[in-house]
Amino acid sequence: MSLVKKFMTVGGATLGSRVFGFARETLMAAALGTGPMADVFYAAFRFPNLFRRLFAEGAFNAAFVPLFAKEIEANGVDGAKRFSEEVFGVLFSVLMLITIVMELAMPVLVSWIIAPGFVGDDAKFSLTVRLAAVMFPYLMCMSLTAMLSGMLNSLHHFFAAAVAPVFLNVMMISALFWALYTGSDPEVTAWYLSWSVLGAGILQLAVVYAGVRHAGMSIAFKFPRFTPNVKRLLILAVPAAVTGGITQINQMIGQAIASGKEGAIAALQYADRIYQLPLGVVGVAVGVVLLPELARALKAGFMKEAANTQNRSIEFVLFLTLPAAAALWVLSDEIIRVLYERGAFSEQNTSVVAGILAIYGLGLPGFVLIKALQPGFYAREDTRTPMRFTGISVVINTALAVSLFPLIAERGIAVAEAAAGWTNTLLLGATLYRRGHLEWEWPLVGRALRLVAAAAVMSGVLVYLLHLWAAWFTPQSPLLTQVTALGGLIAVAMVVYFGVAFAIGGANLGMLRRNLKRKPSEAAHPPEA
């Protein structure tokens, strides 16, 4: 399977999850708006989500996958199975301990980390503690799910791991439908949602475990022992856990600052859900596929193949995220109005969330490029360098968020996150290039500049059409009219962008054909001289 086809497999499954996520957030906006109960639920949900990124996706996509690939190369499937069982025993035990400690410490965590702005409001504070306590075991399920997903990705079985997140959205949508059907008040709705999160974690774990069994491997629980392989994993995983959760860390900081203003947490969450669509479809797909590809090429000694794979991934990211960033900037008001403006979600809410989304759009290419650059370090078992850059970006994010929030409220949080993302991207890229792990390709630079030009032309066309079609996006316009008009704008934008990009040389059929025809054997044999 070619690199692009692997991206499409993971990206397609992730797209399905994000579409369900849109449906979920639309129902959430109608049921809760940006009111106090929305703030409470999102604050409680952010914490287990942060630890999911720290202990699950960050640690195991960065540390487990290269070591698992090394075991396959050195000792075959049996050696990889033994390694997996060693890790599973330790991981399960550590997660159980963390879960117990966090449950007992939840009031302290809410008052100091999750939502310090809720202190003094006994009702909001108490409910946030209880909802977070219900959802925190989701971390344990998702961390084990991440380990099994890393196994599947290393074995080139991408679909089950990519489709598993759909079940979180399905469970939460079901809870929302039931709450709306029974006429539940916002607090009861928040309880339904919290229990659906826990149920979804159990279901996702079952799905990927079935996928591992289907791939021909089974995992038995073994008494935890710190073998040399497990120690090596922990050495790599601790910095990788911090690095992998950089977006969530910055968002947690932003949430803590925003908790001082009612509705701010929910507004940031609604905007975040939309920019997560391109970030997830492109960024997650690139990160998931690129890491095992680079790890195997490097273990086999094929440095040129690894460099080419890295550059093609960067090219793929720019090709798809530049137009997405431009569209989020230009169409932010129309997107928020169509998706959310109904029920408890007002026209004023639309203005606030749209402003946040536009800023997130500017940071989108940087956020996704991080996913394409970090595997260049992780595949070489270097997790400390990205962690240092993560620390720098967190400092920048915190300083800007604290400085800008009093001036421009929620938009200041978004500016801080975007600036931190781009800083991290530049540090990662410059270091890879300095070490000789990233090749400078003038053709790639030229195509990137042409893609920027194509995105600019597309933006100009959208601005012109928005002026012509303004009457179709008024709050008084029927929803069907607004949806049709937005769909028309997106369709025109795609035609203009891809047409201009191919016409001026930002992309060409030969480039796409080479990527689509790339065979797995190319990563298993040295390139011809």
Phi, psi and omega per residue, in radians:
M1 nan 2.363 -3.106
S2 -1.257 2.875 3.130
L3 -1.064 -0.790 -3.119
V4 -1.137 -0.688 3.125
K5 -1.133 -0.615 3.065
K6 -1.154 -0.740 3.063
F7 -0.998 -0.742 -3.091
M8 -1.185 -0.624 3.121
T9 -1.101 -0.904 -3.137
V10 -1.203 -0.757 -3.131
G11 -1.105 -0.658 3.120
G12 -1.122 -0.762 3.107
A13 -1.150 -0.698 3.113
T14 -1.153 -0.634 3.086
L15 -1.040 -0.745 3.098
G16 -1.035 -0.743 3.113
S17 -1.101 -0.734 -3.109
R18 -1.207 -0.602 3.087
V19 -1.102 -0.786 3.052
F20 -1.090 -0.595 3.100
G21 -1.107 -0.684 3.063
F22 -1.062 -0.776 3.125
A23 -1.052 -0.723 3.118
R24 -1.080 -0.832 -3.093
E25 -1.198 -0.558 3.083
T26 -1.111 -0.760 3.090
L27 -1.163 -0.684 3.105
M28 -1.065 -0.766 -3.135
A29 -1.097 -0.704 3.137
A30 -1.189 -0.646 -3.074
A31 -1.437 -0.668 -2.996
L32 -2.082 -0.338 -3.092
G33 1.041 -2.456 3.039
T34 -1.990 0.520 -3.095
G35 -1.353 -3.059 -3.060
P36 -1.082 -0.606 -3.120
M37 -1.242 -0.570 3.044
A38 -1.128 -0.729 3.080
D39 -1.039 -0.767 -3.106
V40 -1.099 -0.842 -3.094
F41 -1.128 -0.821 -3.096
Y42 -1.153 -0.599 3.082
A43 -1.129 -0.761 3.142
A44 -1.185 -0.626 -3.097
F45 -1.326 -0.499 -3.098
R46 -1.100 -0.593 -3.045
F47 -1.185 -0.950 3.062
P48 -1.076 -0.513 3.106
N49 -1.181 -0.667 3.072
L50 -1.065 -0.853 -3.115
F51 -1.192 -0.494 3.038
R52 -1.073 -0.764 3.113
R53 -1.197 -0.701 -3.089
L54 -1.199 -0.867 -3.013
F55 -1.673 -0.248 -3.072
A56 -1.901 -1.456 -3.016
E57 -1.068 -0.803 -3.092
G58 -1.103 -0.883 -3.047
A59 -1.197 -0.777 -2.965
F60 -1.569 -0.509 3.022
N61 -1.253 -0.439 -3.107
A62 -1.637 -0.647 -3.039
A63 -1.843 -0.768 -3.046
F64 -1.209 -0.757 -3.026
V65 -1.057 -0.857 3.116
P66 -1.084 -0.662 3.138
L67 -1.229 -0.653 3.085
F68 -1.134 -0.737 3.102
A69 -1.108 -0.665 3.106
K70 -1.115 -0.700 3.120
E71 -1.125 -0.692 3.109
I72 -1.094 -0.769 -3.123
E73 -1.163 -0.689 -3.017
A74 -1.517 -0.735 -2.982
N75 -2.186 0.142 3.087
G76 1.304 -2.994 -3.087
V77 -1.117 -0.645 -3.125
D78 -1.105 -0.733 3.103
G79 -1.135 -0.701 3.114
A80 -1.131 -0.643 3.120
K81 -1.143 -0.765 3.116
R82 -1.071 -0.774 3.124
F83 -1.053 -0.762 -3.135
S84 -1.085 -0.715 -3.141
E85 -1.185 -0.647 3.066
E86 -1.067 -0.791 -3.114
V87 -1.180 -0.721 -3.103
F88 -1.039 -0.761 -3.139
G89 -1.073 -0.796 3.135
V90 -1.190 -0.779 -3.102
L91 -1.064 -0.811 -3.129
F92 -1.031 -0.780 -3.097
S93 -1.164 -0.767 3.140
V94 -1.123 -0.746 -3.136
L95 -1.121 -0.689 3.113
M96 -1.068 -0.762 3.131
L97 -1.123 -0.790 3.132
I98 -1.054 -0.744 -3.108
T99 -1.092 -0.774 3.140
I100 -1.095 -0.802 -3.129
V101 -1.099 -0.781 -3.104
M102 -1.157 -0.666 3.112
E103 -1.070 -0.751 -3.130
L104 -1.203 -0.551 -3.071
A105 -1.669 0.151 -3.005
M106 -0.997 -0.734 3.118
P107 -1.034 -0.704 3.121
V108 -1.160 -0.720 -3.124
L109 -1.113 -0.721 3.135
V110 -1.137 -0.726 -3.072
S111 -1.284 -0.451 -3.070
W112 -1.877 -0.489 -3.007
I113 -2.130 -0.930 -2.962
I114 -1.207 -0.949 -3.079
A115 -2.658 1.264 3.133
P116 -1.048 -0.406 3.112
G117 -1.200 -0.259 3.130
F118 -1.434 -0.252 3.134
V119 -1.103 2.269 -3.049
G120 1.846 -0.388 3.013
D121 -1.856 1.632 -2.985
D122 -1.037 -0.666 -3.091
A123 -1.154 -0.860 -3.136
K124 -1.136 -0.725 -3.117
F125 -1.111 -0.845 -3.105
S126 -1.099 -0.754 -3.122
L127 -1.177 -0.663 3.102
T128 -1.072 -0.734 3.106
V129 -1.059 -0.806 -3.076
R130 -1.217 -0.703 3.113
L131 -1.150 -0.733 3.119
A132 -1.095 -0.639 3.125
A133 -1.133 -0.653 3.102
V134 -1.171 -0.720 -3.015
M135 -1.501 -0.307 -3.012
F136 -1.089 -0.613 3.073
P137 -1.029 -0.269 3.016
Y138 -0.953 -0.568 3.098
L139 -0.993 -0.809 -3.093
M140 -1.085 -0.800 3.120
C141 -1.060 -0.778 -3.047
M142 -1.301 -0.510 3.097
S143 -1.192 -0.757 3.066
L144 -1.154 -0.641 3.070
T145 -1.077 -0.715 -3.133
A146 -1.113 -0.688 3.112
M147 -1.097 -0.841 3.134
L148 -1.128 -0.606 3.091
S149 -1.143 -0.680 3.085
G150 -1.067 -0.675 3.068
M151 -1.087 -0.811 -3.131
L152 -1.075 -0.749 -3.135
N153 -1.126 -0.680 3.127
S154 -1.189 -0.489 3.104
L155 -1.555 0.139 3.136
H156 1.111 0.563 2.978
H157 -1.940 1.611 -2.969
F158 -1.610 -0.466 -2.886
F159 -1.196 -0.830 -3.072
A160 -1.029 -0.760 3.139
A161 -1.154 -0.635 -3.098
A162 -1.319 -0.562 -3.071
V163 -1.479 -0.310 -3.087
A164 -0.966 -0.719 -3.133
P165 -1.055 -0.328 3.104
V166 -0.983 -0.595 -3.022
F167 -1.198 -0.469 3.052
L168 -1.089 -0.822 -3.130
N169 -1.174 -0.659 3.121
V170 -1.089 -0.775 -3.138
M171 -1.138 -0.739 -3.119
M172 -1.219 -0.652 3.073
I173 -1.100 -0.719 3.112
S174 -1.069 -0.728 3.125
A175 -1.110 -0.707 3.139
L176 -1.176 -0.731 3.102
F177 -1.043 -0.739 -3.132
W178 -1.147 -0.708 3.135
A179 -1.124 -0.762 3.124
L180 -1.183 -0.658 -3.131
Y181 -1.142 -0.683 -3.117
T182 -1.563 -0.026 3.131
G183 1.186 0.600 -3.085
S184 -1.199 2.588 3.093
D185 -1.340 2.925 -3.054
P186 -0.985 -0.651 -3.112
E187 -1.170 -0.767 3.098
V188 -1.114 -0.674 3.096
T189 -1.044 -0.728 3.112
A190 -1.084 -0.670 3.082
W191 -1.135 -0.767 3.088
Y192 -0.995 -0.776 -3.117
L193 -1.102 -0.709 -3.104
S194 -1.111 -0.788 3.126
W195 -1.187 -0.537 3.107
S196 -1.185 -0.563 3.087
V197 -1.100 -0.809 3.130
L198 -1.102 -0.762 3.101
G199 -1.072 -0.664 3.132
A200 -1.136 -0.665 3.110
G201 -1.043 -0.761 3.120
I202 -1.117 -0.734 -3.124
L203 -1.162 -0.731 3.128
Q204 -1.099 -0.709 3.102
L205 -1.074 -0.712 3.123
A206 -1.126 -0.667 -3.113
V207 -1.136 -0.841 -3.094
V208 -1.262 -0.534 3.068
Y209 -1.117 -0.719 3.069
A210 -1.090 -0.643 3.104
G211 -1.123 -0.704 3.101
V212 -1.123 -0.745 3.105
R213 -1.096 -0.691 3.118
H214 -1.148 -0.534 3.125
A215 -1.343 -0.051 3.047
G216 1.721 0.259 3.128
M217 -2.199 2.604 3.049
S218 -2.289 2.576 -3.108
I219 -2.033 2.145 3.063
A220 -1.838 2.528 3.133
F221 -1.316 2.249 3.079
K222 -2.098 2.595 3.115
F223 -0.992 2.296 -3.041
P224 -1.063 2.218 3.078
R225 -2.379 2.408 -3.133
F226 -1.550 1.382 3.102
T227 -1.301 2.914 3.112
P228 -0.965 -0.678 3.122
N229 -1.129 -0.733 3.137
V230 -1.159 -0.715 3.104
K231 -1.075 -0.733 3.103
R232 -1.082 -0.708 3.111
L233 -1.070 -0.781 -3.118
L234 -1.130 -0.682 3.110
I235 -1.044 -0.691 3.135
L236 -1.384 -0.586 -2.961
A237 -1.326 -0.597 -3.071
V238 -1.058 -0.933 3.076
P239 -1.169 -0.577 3.136
A240 -1.169 -0.581 3.117
A241 -1.088 -0.764 3.112
V242 -1.129 -0.790 -3.093
T243 -1.148 -0.772 -3.095
G244 -1.120 -0.433 -3.133
G245 -1.725 0.370 -3.044
I246 -1.000 -0.774 -3.127
T247 -1.084 -0.776 -3.141
Q248 -1.172 -0.629 3.103
I249 -1.080 -0.831 3.137
N250 -1.115 -0.657 3.119
Q251 -1.207 -0.615 3.089
M252 -1.122 -0.716 3.081
I253 -1.088 -0.791 3.108
G254 -1.063 -0.684 3.134
Q255 -1.125 -0.748 3.138
A256 -1.056 -0.708 3.129
I257 -1.235 -0.725 -3.080
A258 -1.271 -0.289 -3.091
S259 -1.120 -0.220 3.102
G260 -1.346 -0.179 3.126
K261 -2.136 2.207 -3.111
E262 -1.124 2.315 3.114
G263 1.574 -0.230 -3.057
A264 -1.198 -0.721 -3.128
I265 -1.093 -0.797 -3.132
A266 -1.127 -0.702 3.136
A267 -1.072 -0.759 3.096
L268 -1.098 -0.676 -3.130
Q269 -1.153 -0.743 -3.133
Y270 -1.106 -0.707 3.095
A271 -1.200 -0.701 3.138
D272 -1.023 -0.701 -3.122
R273 -1.031 -0.632 -3.090
I274 -1.334 -0.793 -3.119
Y275 -1.264 -0.277 3.047
Q276 -1.197 -0.318 3.122
L277 -1.091 -1.067 3.094
P278 -1.166 -0.598 3.118
L279 -1.093 -0.719 -3.136
G280 -1.281 -0.850 -3.059
V281 -1.100 -0.768 -3.110
V282 -1.574 -0.924 -3.036
G283 -1.121 -0.866 -3.141
V284 -1.110 -0.729 3.139
A285 -1.055 -0.794 -3.140
V286 -1.116 -0.812 -3.125
G287 -1.093 -0.758 -3.102
V288 -1.151 -0.764 -3.059
V289 -1.398 -0.696 -3.003
L290 -1.175 -0.688 -3.058
L291 -1.042 -0.953 3.107
P292 -1.120 -0.561 3.106
E293 -1.104 -0.841 3.127
L294 -1.143 -0.735 -3.099
A295 -1.041 -0.787 -3.109
R296 -1.206 -0.706 3.128
A297 -1.106 -0.745 -3.125
L298 -1.213 -0.688 3.118
K299 -1.098 -0.549 3.130
A300 -1.478 -0.101 3.100
G301 1.491 0.266 -3.090
F302 -1.676 1.390 -3.026
M303 -1.176 -0.688 -3.136
K304 -1.141 -0.692 3.089
E305 -1.089 -0.712 3.128
A306 -1.116 -0.772 -3.139
A307 -1.116 -0.706 3.127
N308 -1.133 -0.727 3.116
T309 -1.076 -0.741 3.118
Q310 -1.062 -0.834 -3.099
N311 -1.170 -0.663 3.118
R312 -1.144 -0.550 3.103
S313 -1.203 -0.725 3.092
I314 -1.085 -0.740 3.126
E315 -1.055 -0.780 3.127
F316 -1.075 -0.742 3.137
V317 -1.072 -0.855 -3.116
L318 -1.130 -0.681 -3.116
F319 -1.010 -0.645 -3.054
L320 -1.763 -0.491 -3.052
T321 -1.545 -0.477 3.127
L322 -1.066 -0.822 3.083
P323 -1.172 -0.598 3.111
A324 -1.107 -0.728 3.122
A325 -1.098 -0.770 3.140
A326 -1.116 -0.707 -3.133
A327 -1.167 -0.694 3.106
L328 -1.112 -0.633 3.129
W329 -1.185 -0.807 -3.034
V330 -1.376 -0.678 -2.995
L331 -1.793 0.279 -3.018
S332 -1.009 -0.797 -3.129
D333 -1.084 -0.787 -3.087
E334 -1.180 -0.670 3.131
I335 -1.108 -0.825 -3.113
I336 -1.151 -0.712 -3.123
R337 -1.080 -0.792 -3.098
V338 -1.197 -0.715 -3.044
L339 -1.376 -0.628 -2.910
Y340 -2.114 -0.471 -2.896
E341 -1.308 1.488 3.064
R342 -2.891 2.839 3.118
G343 1.069 -2.203 -3.098
A344 -1.370 -0.052 -3.084
F345 -1.689 1.961 -2.989
S346 -1.635 3.033 3.081
E347 -1.107 -0.605 3.091
Q348 -1.151 -0.685 3.060
N349 -1.047 -0.691 3.130
T350 -1.029 -0.781 -3.127
S351 -1.066 -0.758 -3.109
V352 -1.162 -0.872 -3.075
V353 -1.170 -0.640 3.123
A354 -1.109 -0.676 3.099
G355 -1.086 -0.691 3.102
I356 -1.153 -0.767 -3.104
L357 -1.086 -0.696 3.138
A358 -1.059 -0.718 3.130
I359 -1.209 -0.729 3.060
Y360 -1.003 -0.616 3.124
G361 -1.046 -0.677 3.110
L362 -1.133 -0.534 -3.141
G363 -1.517 -0.172 -3.024
L364 -0.976 -0.892 -3.135
P365 -1.015 -0.648 3.107
G366 -1.133 -0.774 3.131
F367 -1.035 -0.736 -3.083
V368 -1.309 -0.640 3.102
L369 -1.080 -0.528 3.061
I370 -1.000 -0.732 -3.135
K371 -1.136 -0.490 -3.138
A372 -1.509 -0.364 -3.087
L373 -1.682 -0.642 -3.106
Q374 -1.011 -0.694 3.111
P375 -1.008 -0.426 3.079
G376 -1.093 -0.490 3.051
F377 -1.525 -0.818 -3.051
Y378 -1.098 -0.661 -3.129
A379 -1.142 -0.376 3.080
R380 -1.719 0.258 3.110
E381 1.038 0.587 3.051
D382 -1.940 1.745 3.104
T383 -1.832 -0.173 -3.091
R384 -1.336 -0.691 -3.120
T385 -1.071 -0.873 3.078
P386 -1.043 -0.565 3.117
M387 -1.126 -0.697 3.109
R388 -1.086 -0.738 3.116
F389 -1.153 -0.607 3.071
T390 -1.067 -0.750 3.116
G391 -1.035 -0.735 3.114
I392 -1.094 -0.765 -3.115
S393 -1.171 -0.597 3.096
V394 -1.143 -0.717 3.099
V395 -1.074 -0.786 3.128
I396 -1.093 -0.788 -3.137
N397 -1.049 -0.811 -3.103
T398 -1.121 -0.797 -3.109
A399 -1.088 -0.783 -3.130
L400 -1.196 -0.710 -3.119
A401 -1.101 -0.796 3.127
V402 -1.109 -0.653 -3.098
S403 -1.310 -0.675 -2.988
L404 -1.594 -0.443 -3.078
F405 -1.029 -0.738 3.102
P406 -1.139 -0.367 -3.072
L407 -1.608 -0.847 -3.055
I408 -2.236 0.346 3.012
A409 0.947 -2.273 -3.034
E410 -1.039 -0.570 3.138
R411 -1.087 -0.546 3.096
G412 -1.116 -0.652 3.080
I413 -1.096 -0.748 -3.138
A414 -1.145 -0.729 3.096
V415 -1.046 -0.755 -3.123
A416 -1.090 -0.770 -3.134
E417 -1.145 -0.727 3.134
A418 -1.122 -0.769 3.133
A419 -1.115 -0.699 3.112
A420 -1.138 -0.685 3.121
G421 -1.098 -0.803 3.133
W422 -1.161 -0.624 3.083
T423 -1.074 -0.797 3.124
N424 -1.064 -0.742 3.132
T425 -1.056 -0.830 -3.118
L426 -1.113 -0.695 3.118
L427 -1.149 -0.744 3.132
L428 -1.107 -0.848 -3.103
G429 -1.122 -0.759 -3.122
A430 -1.126 -0.670 -3.124
T431 -1.234 -0.727 3.084
L432 -1.056 -0.738 3.138
Y433 -1.149 -0.743 -3.121
R434 -1.101 -0.598 -3.134
R435 -1.446 -0.086 -3.118
G436 1.444 0.232 -3.125
H437 -1.655 -0.105 3.107
L438 -2.279 2.084 -3.084
E439 -1.502 2.376 3.053
W440 -1.435 2.105 3.127
E441 -2.070 1.972 3.103
W442 -1.072 -0.660 3.066
P443 -1.027 -0.662 3.111
L444 -1.145 -0.731 3.113
V445 -1.090 -0.775 3.125
G446 -1.077 -0.742 3.118
R447 -1.144 -0.644 3.125
A448 -1.092 -0.754 3.123
L449 -1.126 -0.664 3.097
R450 -1.172 -0.599 3.093
L451 -1.174 -0.650 3.052
V452 -1.065 -0.747 3.119
A453 -1.106 -0.719 3.121
A454 -1.115 -0.690 3.110
A455 -1.157 -0.622 3.122
A456 -1.165 -0.740 3.088
V457 -1.070 -0.768 3.112
M458 -1.030 -0.738 3.136
S459 -1.090 -0.730 3.115
G460 -1.066 -0.742 3.106
V461 -1.096 -0.724 -3.138
L462 -1.122 -0.742 3.123
V463 -1.060 -0.746 3.119
Y464 -1.094 -0.796 -3.129
L465 -1.178 -0.633 3.108
L466 -1.059 -0.642 3.102
H467 -1.134 -0.709 -3.132
L468 -1.247 -0.634 -3.023
W469 -1.770 0.297 -3.040
A470 -0.973 -0.641 -3.095
A471 -1.127 -0.396 -3.101
W472 -1.403 -0.185 -3.085
F473 -1.974 0.245 3.079
T474 -1.236 2.674 3.120
P475 -1.000 -0.415 -3.125
Q476 -1.413 -0.247 -3.111
S477 -1.209 2.503 3.098
P478 -1.041 2.612 -3.110
L479 -1.033 -0.714 -3.126
L480 -1.061 -0.687 3.107
T481 -1.102 -0.772 -3.141
Q482 -1.127 -0.750 3.132
V483 -1.101 -0.761 3.137
T484 -1.100 -0.761 -3.134
A485 -1.133 -0.755 3.119
L486 -1.114 -0.750 3.082
G487 -1.054 -0.673 3.103
G488 -1.127 -0.737 3.117
L489 -1.086 -0.762 3.141
I490 -1.127 -0.705 3.129
A491 -1.107 -0.790 3.121
V492 -1.102 -0.737 -3.133
A493 -1.041 -0.746 3.134
M494 -1.113 -0.771 -3.138
V495 -1.090 -0.798 -3.113
V496 -1.125 -0.846 -3.079
Y497 -1.088 -0.938 -3.093
F498 -1.157 -0.621 3.103
G499 -1.095 -0.845 3.138
V500 -1.161 -0.735 -3.111
A501 -1.035 -0.768 3.128
F502 -1.279 -0.594 -3.103
A503 -1.192 -0.638 -3.075
I504 -1.739 0.071 3.050
G505 1.600 0.230 3.059
G506 -1.204 -0.478 3.056
A507 -2.568 2.753 3.093
N508 -2.590 2.723 -3.078
L509 -1.103 -0.578 3.127
G510 -1.087 -0.727 3.122
M511 -1.101 -0.814 -3.139
L512 -1.141 -0.679 -3.120
R513 -1.127 -0.692 3.125
R514 -1.117 -0.703 3.132
N515 -1.217 -0.692 -3.117
L516 -1.193 -0.514 -3.116
K517 -1.619 -0.002 -3.125
R518 -1.089 2.168 -3.076
K519 -1.684 2.719 3.077
P520 -1.028 -0.530 -3.112
S521 -1.096 -0.387 3.134
E522 -1.157 -0.470 3.103
A523 -1.501 -0.135 -3.094
A524 -1.861 -0.068 -3.132
H525 -2.351 2.528 3.138
P526 -1.165 2.539 3.117
P527 -1.136 2.633 3.140
E528 -1.245 2.570 3.128
A529 -1.256 nan nan
